[in-house]
C-alpha cells in the first residue's frame, strides 16, 4: 500500500466548509494538518472551529479524550504558503475559478518538496486544466470529497491527462487509509457522480416544464415509487439552486452544449429570482417558519376490481404485479400468453393498463388505455403514477387507481407525457452510465459504488441496466427520441451495442 504515512503533514488550502471537513478527516486519521487561507485570520478561525468539532466528537464518544488532545496538538494554522513547505500532500478547496486554482498550484510548486502530492477538490473544473501551468503535472490529481466530508464515504480520485499512475495510486490508497471509499475516474466533465446524476434533476425539471405534475408530486413519485432518498426538487433546494444550476451549466458547456446535458429554463428562472432553496428561505418549496409543505397529488380511495385479465408477460420488474394482484385476492381471468407483445392488464371495463414504453398513452395505436410508471421494486413501492389516454374514461381511470390501491399503493395521476417520470429518469441515468463505461470514464463497479454512496441511489445504474434489460431501456429512449427529436434522448452507441448483444444471447 502506498498511502501517505500518518507521520507526514497534510496541508489544506481553503478553510470553508469543505476545507474544514477534509482537514478533519486527515486530522482524525492521525496526520499533522496545516490550514492555510488567503484571507487574513481565516486559518486561525478554521483551526478553532475544528477544535470545537473535536470536542463534540469526544463528547459523543466518537473519539476518546486522549485522541482529541492528540489531534488538537497536530493541528496548526499557517500564516503564509511558505509554512506548507514540509507537506507530503496538499489538498486545495478554494473557490471554483480556474485562474485562482492555477495560480495557487503554480506558487505551491515552488514551495513544497518534489515528492509532495498536489490535489484539487474541484467538483466541476478540469483536473488537466488546473494542472496545465505546472512544470511537473504528473504528481497532480483530483480528490473530490462530498459534503459533509467527515460523514460521506465517497471520494472520487481523478487522473488528469498528465497524472502519473503512481500519484493516482497514492491518492487512492491515502483516501482508503482515511476510512473513505475511493473510486477511480478519468478527467471528464462532472467526473462520475455529477456526470451520471444529471438526468435525475434534468428529467424531473423537464417533466415539470411539460406540466406532467407539480414538484411535490414528482418528488413523491421518485421517492416513494423508485426508492430515491430524496426527490430532485427537495434535493436541489438542499444543495442550492444556484449551485446545482451552475454545475449543470458547467457540464453542458464542457460537453460543447451536448443536448443530453441541456440546462433547465425553469431552474434558470428560479435562480434569477433569488430563490436558491433552503439557504434563501425559499426555492421550489417555502422554508419560512410555519410554512406548509405542499402535499403530492394523491387519488382518492376507490373500489378494487374483482378481476382483471392478463395478456402477455409484463416486462422487467413489472412482472411481479401478477403475484401482487393474486395476493390481493383479485382474480386473473382471460389470461393469454400470446396476447399483447409488451404485456398488459385488461381492466374490467375493457381498457388496457400497461407499463409506459416511452410514447404517450394517447396515440392511435393505444386507444382506451392507462399507463403506469416504472418502479424498480413494485413490491416495496408505496406510490405509483398513472397517466390515462384521452380516450380513457373516468371509469377506466378509477379501475386502474382502485387496482393499485388494492395492492397497497398510493396513486398519483399525472399528465400523459412521454416516458412519464420514473421511466424516463432511470432510462437516461442507465444510458449515461453505460456510455461512461464504454468511454472508460470509470469501471462498472466504481460507477455503481459512486452513485450509491455519492447520491444515495437505491442501487447502481449498471445494476438497473441488468434488471431492466438494455433492450427495454434502448426501446424506451428511442421512443422518447421519436417524440422529442434533437438528440437529448438518442440512445448512446454503447447502449445500442449492449442491447444488440443481449438480443443475440436471447
C-alpha positions in Angstrom: 0.0 0.0 0.0 1.3 3.4 -0.9 -0.8 5.6 1.3 0.9 8.7 2.7 2.4 7.9 6.2 0.5 9.3 9.1 3.7 10.8 10.3 3.6 13.1 7.2 2.0 16.5 7.1 -1.2 17.2 5.2 -1.9 20.8 4.2 -5.4 22.1 3.3 -5.7 25.3 1.4 -9.1 27.0 1.7 -10.9 26.9 5.0 -14.6 26.9 4.1 -17.0 24.1 4.9 -15.3 21.6 2.6 -11.8 22.6 3.5 -12.5 22.2 7.2 -14.2 18.9 6.6 -11.2 17.5 4.6 -8.9 18.8 7.3 -10.9 17.0 10.0 -10.7 13.7 8.1 -6.9 13.9 7.8 -6.6 15.0 11.4 -8.7 12.2 12.8 -6.7 9.7 10.6 -3.5 10.7 12.5 -1.8 13.3 10.3 -0.3 16.7 11.2 -2.6 19.2 9.5 -1.7 22.7 8.4 -4.5 25.1 7.4 -4.0 28.0 5.1 -6.4 30.6 3.7 -5.5 33.7 1.7 -7.9 35.8 3.9 -6.0 37.0 7.0 -7.2 35.4 10.2 -9.3 32.8 8.4 -7.0 29.9 9.0 -6.9 30.6 12.8 -10.7 30.8 12.9 -10.9 27.5 11.0 -8.5 25.8 13.4 -10.6 27.0 16.3 -13.7 25.7 14.7 -12.0 22.3 14.1 -11.1 22.1 17.8 -14.7 22.6 18.7 -15.7 19.8 16.3 -13.1 17.6 18.0 -14.6 18.5 21.4 -18.1 17.5 20.1 -16.8 14.2 18.8 -15.3 13.4 22.2 -18.5 14.4 24.0 -20.4 11.9 21.8 -17.9 9.2 22.3 -16.7 9.1 18.7 -13.1 9.7 19.8 -11.5 9.5 23.2 -10.3 12.5 25.2 -6.8 11.4 24.6 -7.4 11.2 20.8 -9.0 14.6 20.9 -6.0 16.1 22.7 -3.5 14.4 20.3 -5.4 15.6 17.3 -5.6 19.2 18.7 -1.8 19.1 19.1 -1.3 18.1 15.5 -3.4 21.0 14.1 -1.9 24.4 13.3 -2.9 27.3 11.1 -0.4 28.6 8.5 0.2 32.3 8.1 1.6 32.0 4.6 2.1 29.4 1.9 5.7 29.0 2.8 4.6 27.4 6.0 3.4 24.4 4.0 7.0 23.5 2.9 7.0 20.2 4.8 3.7 18.9 3.4 3.5 15.4 1.8 0.0 16.2 0.5 -1.7 19.5 -0.2 -5.4 19.5 -0.9 -6.9 22.6 -2.3 -10.5 23.6 -1.6 -10.7 27.2 -2.7 -13.3 28.9 -4.9 -14.2 27.2 -8.2 -12.3 29.5 -10.5 -9.7 28.1 -12.8 -7.2 31.0 -12.8 -7.2 31.1 -9.0 -6.5 27.4 -8.7 -3.8 27.5 -11.3 -2.1 30.5 -9.6 -2.2 28.7 -6.2 -0.6 25.5 -7.5 2.0 27.3 -9.5 3.0 29.0 -6.3 2.9 25.8 -4.3 5.2 24.1 -6.8 7.9 26.4 -5.8 7.5 25.7 -2.1 6.7 22.0 -1.4 9.1 19.1 -1.9 9.4 17.3 -5.2 7.6 14.3 -3.9 4.6 16.2 -2.5 1.3 15.1 -3.9 -0.9 18.0 -5.1 -4.6 17.6 -5.2 -7.7 19.7 -6.1 -11.1 19.1 -4.6 -12.8 20.7 -7.6 -16.3 19.4 -8.5 -16.7 20.9 -11.9 -13.3 22.1 -13.4 -11.0 20.0 -15.5 -8.2 18.5 -13.4 -6.0 18.6 -16.5 -6.6 22.3 -17.0 -5.9 23.1 -13.3 -2.5 21.3 -13.7 -1.8 22.8 -17.1 0.7 25.5 -16.0 2.7 23.2 -13.7 6.2 22.1 -14.6 5.5 18.6 -13.0 1.8 17.8 -13.6 2.4 14.1 -13.1 2.0 14.5 -9.3 -1.3 16.3 -9.6 -4.6 14.6 -9.0 -8.2 15.3 -8.3 -9.5 14.3 -4.8 -13.2 15.1 -4.9 -14.8 14.7 -1.5 -18.5 15.0 -0.9 -20.1 17.4 1.6 -20.0 16.9 4.5 -16.6 15.3 4.1 -16.3 13.8 7.6 -19.6 11.9 7.1 -19.9 10.9 3.4 -17.6 8.0 2.5 -17.1 8.6 -1.3 -14.0 10.2 -2.7 -13.5 10.4 -6.5 -9.8 10.1 -7.4 -9.4 11.8 -10.8 -6.5 11.3 -13.1 -5.7 14.3 -15.3 -4.2 13.8 -18.8 -0.7 14.1 -17.3 -1.2 12.4 -13.9 1.3 9.6 -13.2 -0.2 6.3 -12.2 1.9 6.2 -9.0 0.3 9.6 -7.9 -3.2 8.3 -8.6 -2.5 5.1 -6.6 -1.1 7.1 -3.7 -4.1 9.3 -3.6 -6.5 6.3 -3.8 -4.7 4.4 -1.1 -4.5 7.5 1.2 -8.2 8.1 0.9 -8.8 4.4 1.7 -6.5 4.7 4.7 -8.6 7.7 5.9 -11.6 5.4 6.1 -13.1 6.6 2.8 -14.4 4.6 -0.2 -12.3 5.9 -3.2 -13.2 5.3 -6.8 -11.0 6.0 -9.8 -12.2 8.3 -12.6 -10.9 9.8 -15.8 -10.9 13.6 -16.1 -14.3 14.0 -17.8 -16.8 16.8 -17.1 -18.7 16.1 -13.9 -16.4 13.1 -13.2 -18.7 10.2 -12.2 -21.4 11.4 -9.9 -22.0 14.9 -11.4 -22.0 13.5 -14.9 -24.3 10.5 -14.4 -26.6 12.2 -12.0 -27.6 15.0 -14.4 -30.8 13.2 -15.7 -32.1 12.8 -12.1 -32.5 16.6 -12.0 -33.0 17.3 -15.7 -35.8 14.9 -16.4 -37.8 16.0 -13.3 -37.4 19.6 -14.4 -38.4 18.6 -18.0 -41.5 16.8 -16.7 -42.4 19.9 -14.6 -42.0 22.1 -17.7 -44.2 19.7 -19.6 -46.7 20.1 -16.7 -46.7 16.4 -16.0 -47.2 17.2 -12.3 -46.2 19.7 -9.6 -42.8 19.5 -7.8 -44.2 17.8 -4.7 -45.8 15.1 -6.8 -42.8 14.5 -8.9 -40.6 14.2 -5.8 -43.1 11.8 -4.2 -43.2 9.5 -7.3 -39.4 9.3 -7.5 -39.0 8.9 -3.7 -41.9 6.5 -2.9 -42.1 4.8 -6.3 -38.5 4.4 -7.2 -36.7 4.3 -3.9 -34.7 7.5 -4.2 -33.9 9.0 -0.8 -35.0 12.5 -1.8 -36.9 13.9 -4.7 -35.0 16.1 -7.2 -36.8 19.3 -6.2 -36.2 19.0 -2.5 -32.7 17.8 -3.1 -31.8 20.8 -5.3 -33.3 23.1 -2.7 -30.9 21.5 -0.2 -27.9 21.7 -2.5 -28.8 25.3 -3.5 -30.5 26.0 -6.8 -27.6 28.3 -7.8 -25.0 25.6 -7.1 -26.9 22.9 -8.9 -27.7 25.0 -11.9 -24.0 26.1 -12.1 -22.8 22.5 -12.2 -25.4 21.6 -14.8 -24.3 24.6 -17.0 -20.6 23.8 -16.5 -21.1 20.1 -17.6 -23.2 21.2 -20.5 -20.6 23.8 -21.6 -17.7 21.3 -21.1 -19.5 18.8 -23.4 -19.8 21.5 -26.1 -23.5 22.0 -25.4 -24.5 18.4 -26.0 -28.3 18.4 -25.9 -28.2 15.5 -23.4 -26.9 17.9 -20.8 -29.1 20.9 -21.6 -29.9 23.1 -18.5 -33.5 23.9 -17.5 -35.1 27.2 -18.2 -37.4 26.7 -15.2 -34.4 26.3 -12.9 -32.7 29.3 -14.5 -35.7 31.5 -13.7 -35.7 30.3 -10.1 -32.1 31.2 -9.8 -32.7 34.6 -11.4 -35.4 35.2 -8.9 -33.0 34.6 -6.0 -35.0 31.6 -4.8 -31.9 29.5 -4.2 -33.5 26.9 -1.8 -33.2 26.4 1.9 -30.4 28.8 2.4 -32.6 31.6 0.9 -35.7 30.5 2.7 -37.4 29.5 -0.5 -36.8 27.6 -3.6 -39.2 25.1 -5.1 -40.7 25.0 -1.6 -41.2 27.6 1.1 -38.9 27.1 4.1 -40.2 30.1 6.2 -41.1 29.3 9.7 -44.6 27.9 9.8 -44.8 27.4 6.1 -46.7 24.3 5.0 -45.1 22.0 2.5 -47.4 21.1 -0.4 -48.7 17.6 -0.4 -48.3 15.4 -3.5 -51.3 14.9 -5.7 -52.9 11.7 -4.5 -56.0 10.0 -5.9 -59.0 9.5 -3.5 -59.7 5.9 -2.4 -61.6 3.8 -4.8 -63.0 0.2 -5.0 -60.8 -2.6 -6.2 -61.8 -4.6 -9.3 -62.9 -8.1 -8.6 -60.9 -9.5 -11.5 -58.6 -8.4 -14.3 -57.2 -10.0 -17.4 -53.5 -10.5 -18.2 -52.4 -10.5 -21.8 -48.8 -11.3 -22.4 -45.9 -11.1 -19.9 -45.4 -7.8 -18.1 -41.9 -6.5 -18.8 -39.0 -6.4 -16.3 -39.8 -5.5 -12.7 -43.5 -5.2 -13.6 -43.7 -9.0 -13.8 -44.2 -9.2 -10.0 -47.5 -7.4 -10.3 -49.1 -10.7 -11.2 -48.1 -12.0 -7.8 -49.3 -8.9 -6.0 -52.7 -9.0 -7.8 -53.2 -12.6 -6.7 -52.1 -11.9 -3.2 -54.6 -9.0 -3.0 -57.4 -11.5 -3.8 -58.1 -10.2 -7.2 -58.8 -12.9 -9.8 -56.9 -13.0 -13.0 -59.2 -14.1 -15.8 -58.9 -14.3 -19.6 -55.2 -14.8 -19.4 -53.5 -15.1 -22.8 -49.8 -15.9 -23.1 -49.9 -14.9 -26.8 -51.5 -11.6 -26.2 -50.1 -8.1 -26.5 -46.4 -8.3 -27.0 -45.5 -5.8 -24.3 -47.9 -7.4 -21.8 -51.0 -5.5 -20.5 -53.5 -5.9 -17.7 -57.0 -5.8 -19.1 -59.3 -3.8 -16.7 -62.9 -5.0 -16.2 -64.3 -2.2 -18.4 -62.0 -3.3 -21.3 -59.3 -0.6 -21.1 -55.7 -1.7 -21.2 -53.3 -1.0 -18.3 -49.6 -1.2 -19.2 -46.1 0.0 -18.3 -45.1 3.1 -20.0 -43.0 2.4 -23.1 -41.8 6.0 -23.8 -44.6 7.1 -26.1 -47.6 8.8 -24.6 -50.7 6.8 -23.8 -52.6 9.0 -26.2 -51.7 7.7 -29.6 -53.6 6.0 -32.4 -52.3 2.6 -31.5 -53.4 2.5 -27.9 -57.0 3.7 -27.7 -58.5 3.3 -24.3 -55.6 2.8 -22.0 -53.9 3.8 -18.8 -50.1 3.8 -18.4 -48.4 3.1 -15.1 -44.9 4.3 -14.4 -41.8 2.3 -13.8 -40.8 1.1 -10.3 -37.6 -0.6 -9.5 -39.4 -2.7 -6.9 -43.2 -2.8 -7.2 -43.5 -4.8 -4.1 -41.7 -2.2 -2.0 -43.0 0.8 -3.8 -45.7 2.8 -1.9 -46.7 5.2 -4.7 -47.4 4.6 -8.4 -48.0 7.3 -11.1 -50.8 6.7 -13.7 -51.4 8.5 -16.9 -54.7 8.0 -18.8 -55.0 8.4 -22.6 -57.5 10.9 -23.9 -59.8 8.1 -25.0 -59.8 6.5 -21.5 -62.9 7.3 -19.5 -63.1 8.3 -15.8 -64.4 4.8 -15.1 -61.3 3.3 -16.8 -59.0 5.5 -14.7 -60.9 4.7 -11.5 -60.5 1.0 -12.2 -56.7 1.4 -12.6 -56.5 3.6 -9.5 -58.5 1.0 -7.5 -56.3 -1.8 -8.6 -53.1 -0.2 -7.5 -54.7 0.9 -4.2 -55.7 -2.7 -3.6 -52.0 -3.6 -3.9 -51.2 -1.1 -1.1 -50.0 1.8 -3.2 -50.9 5.4 -3.2 -51.7 6.7 -6.7 -50.7 10.0 -8.3 -52.5 10.7 -11.6 -50.1 12.7 -13.8 -50.4 14.2 -17.3 -49.8 11.9 -20.2 -46.3 12.9 -21.2 -43.8 10.6 -22.9 -41.9 8.3 -20.5 -43.8 9.6 -17.5 -41.5 10.4 -14.6 -39.5 7.4 -13.2 -39.1 5.5 -16.5 -37.5 8.4 -18.4 -35.3 9.4 -15.5 -33.9 5.9 -14.9 -33.5 5.1 -18.6 -31.4 8.3 -19.0 -29.3 7.5 -16.0 -28.7 4.0 -17.2 -27.7 5.3 -20.7 -25.3 7.8 -19.2 -23.7 5.0 -17.0 -23.4 2.6 -19.9 -21.8 5.3 -22.1 -19.4 6.2 -19.3 -18.2 2.6 -19.0 -17.7 2.4 -22.8 -15.6 5.6 -22.7 -13.6 4.3 -19.8 -14.6 7.1 -17.5 -14.6 4.5 -14.7 -15.2 0.8 -14.2 -18.7 -0.6 -13.8 -18.1 -1.4 -10.1 -16.8 2.1 -9.4 -19.7 3.8 -11.2 -22.3 1.8 -9.2 -20.4 2.4 -5.9 -20.1 6.2 -6.7 -23.8 6.5 -7.4 -24.9 4.6 -4.4 -22.6 6.4 -2.0 -22.3 9.8 -3.6 -26.0 10.4 -4.2 -27.7 7.6 -2.3 -29.3 5.8 -5.3 -31.2 2.7 -4.3 -28.8 0.7 -6.4 -26.1 1.3 -9.1 -27.3 2.3 -12.6 -25.5 -0.6 -14.2 -27.3 -2.9 -11.8 -30.5 -1.2 -13.1 -29.3 -2.0 -16.7 -29.1 -5.7 -15.8 -32.5 -5.7 -14.1 -34.4 -3.7 -16.7 -32.5 -5.1 -19.7 -30.6 -3.0 -22.2 -33.2 -3.6 -24.9 -36.0 -2.2 -22.8 -34.0 0.9 -22.0 -33.0 1.4 -25.6 -36.5 1.0 -26.9 -37.9 3.4 -24.4 -35.2 6.0 -25.3 -35.8 5.5 -29.0 -39.5 6.2 -28.4 -38.7 9.3 -26.4 -36.3 10.4 -29.2 -39.1 10.0 -31.7 -41.4 12.1 -29.6 -38.8 14.7 -28.8 -36.2 14.7 -31.6 -33.0 16.6 -31.3 -30.6 14.2 -29.6 -31.5 14.5 -25.9 -32.9 11.0 -25.8 -31.0 9.3 -28.6 -29.5 6.1 -27.0 -25.8 6.1 -26.9 -23.9 3.7 -29.2 -22.8 1.8 -26.2 -26.4 1.1 -25.1 -27.4 0.2 -28.6 -24.5 -2.3 -28.8 -25.3 -3.7 -25.4 -29.0 -4.2 -26.5 -27.9 -5.9 -29.7 -25.6 -8.3 -27.8 -28.5 -9.0 -25.4 -30.8 -9.8 -28.3 -28.3 -12.2 -29.8 -27.9 -14.0 -26.5 -31.7 -14.3 -26.1 
